[in-house]
Amino acid sequence: MATTHSPDRRRTADEVNEDIRALWLRAGGRLRPDERLVYEQLVTEWAEAEANSSPTHAA
């Protein structure tokens, strides 16, 4: 992945999206099974980051 992150710091949706794009680029548009697992994890992380960045979620 393009970036590493500390477990106590959540990445922004933009940061996760950067990793998703890099994965697709490295894979040439076709994911192997192991890459698909990474992709699914990244999409889940992206969705959580996106949800946490919404104005209605902010405390």
Stockholm file with secondary structure:
# STOCKHOLM 1.0

chainA/1-59         MATTHSPDRRRTADEVNEDIRALWLRAGGRLRPDERLVYEQLVTEWAEAEANSSPTHAA
#=GR chainA/1-59 SS CCCCCCTTSCCCHHHHHHHHHHHHHHHTTCCCHHHHHHHHHHHHHHHHHHHHTSTTTCC
#=GC SS_cons        CCCCCCTTSCCCHHHHHHHHHHHHHHHTTCCCHHHHHHHHHHHHHHHHHHHHTSTTTCC
//
